[in-house]
Amino acid sequence: MPLYRYRAVSTTGEVAVGELDAANESEIVDRLRDRGLMPMQIAHAAGVAIASSGVVASKGARRRWFESKTVTRDQPKVGPNAPCPCGSGKKYKKCCGAGA
């Protein structure tokens, strides 16, 4: 597996620099996130130095960070004039949906 150098920032603002073996850059991103680090820059370790200026991440990693996720419901959506699912007998909009 190729060796990658990374620069990442922790939640406290400390910058971490290191090297990891991985199949690709997205695996490095996943490992760093598991450690609670936010990757700023990832590069092949073979003769490439990470510059202290500029924040670089692969386009695929950036897209995955901001990728929209599909939300699915377990039950059908309750309309405002439908009976409340709590069983009170009132309309949803007058019962549990009053604060929504």
Secondary structure, DSSP 8 states (H G I E B T S, - for coil): --EEEEEEEETTS-EEEEEEE-SSHHHHHHHHHHTTEEEEEEEESSS----SSS----HHHHHHHT-------SS----TTSB-TTSSSSBGGGTTTTT-
